[in-house]
Amino acid sequence: APDITFDPDPEFSRQIRDALGEEAPDYAVSVLDLSDPSSPGYAELNADIVRNVGSVGKLIVGLAWFQTMADVFPDVADREALLRNTELIADEFVIRDHHKVLFFDPETNAKAYRTIEVGDKGSLWEWMDWMLSASNNGAAATMQEQVMLLKYFGKEYPPTAEQKARFFDETTYAERGQLFQDLMNSAVERNGMDTALFRQGSFFTKTGNSKAAVTSSHGNVRELVRFLYLMERGELVDDWSSREMKRLLYMTQRRIRYASHPVLAPFAVYFKSGSLYKCMPEEGFTCGQYMGNKLNLLASIAVVEGPTPGRDYHYLVAVSSNVLRKNSAVAHQTLALRIHRMIEARHKASREAAAAAAAAPAVISEEKNESPPESEKPDQRMEN
């Protein structure tokens, strides 16, 4: 990714505002188009708004894990071995979440798709995947616990069950809270972002929040796109960590919300989303998921990239919205189409010119063809 400044293009930004019409005040949008590295384009709408972004905050948990792991184990081979060979057993931090995850036994090929229960086992890689791909809150809270344990035990990580129990016995609620906040915040700050704009201040389960002092969480679309931009540049911790975080964001199961529009089907989409809705009694209205009438927050981040022949695009998007009484999942899906059409329009002329140049017949020079001297003519004999 090229060096860029987050100075919005007025025309590009106007197109986003116009696409949202009267609902524009309820949206915050940030788009960075890297399709032409020599001429990146940035647009934003209400990008100063700071809101709760729900499960998008799991990006910070992943970043904190990779940052702390790099601090303790600088050698990438050691980090890969730790993720692959360390098996975690679910404890009370997983209580309670409804998101199902995939359990797979490579020896028997047996598969099960269910929620995580206390006693379930998985490698660190699996727990990271459950947190980011399946967006399981129990997995996220478990990884938040593990970041604290990794920092506390250092190269002695992973601790035994007895060592982990002593950690909780010998530290106070406030001390664990300070450790937790330091790890979440320092990961953001050390990687060039502002915790006033993007912060994960709590655990993702009620049980987790009972184990350490917590605070509020929030996000800002400009800072979320900055996160994606740093990831694309290989600057989240280091190149290896950035690449692995991006891989974990790739949707290996069905796409949802912003990522689900059919126009994105031919493209790779690296995606995370988070929702929070609240309902209150209202005559004639049925409140429900993504359709809150008191609060209806939905946040989405996406990296969209080709290649598809003749349609090579690469852009980063962050959206947060609070449109009451409307299905925000469908609204974000529709916005995905509109933004993609904007990206296509931005590059239409250059793509058409390139296609025309490629299809044009070769031009034959009309200059006088002077024969070379006999001594410079190629040997015309055929060898049998």
Protein Blocks (a to p, Z undefined) as FASTA:
>chain_A
ZZdddddcfklmmmmmmmnmmmlmmpccddddfkbmmlccdddehklbccdehjmlmmmm
mmmmmmmmmmmmmplklmmmmmmmpccdddfklpccfbdcddddfklopacdddddehia
cdfklmmmmmmmnopaklmmmmmmmmmmmmmnmmmpccdfklmmmmmmmpcfklmmmmmm
mmmmmmmmmnopafkloccfbdfbfklmmmpccddddddfklmmmmmmmmmnopgopaml
mmmmmmmmpcfbdcehjllpmklmmpccdddddddddddddehiacdehiafkbccdddd
dddddddehiaccdddddddddehiafklmmmmmmmmmmmmmmmmmmmmmmmmmmmmmpc
cdddfbdcddddfklpccfbdcZZ
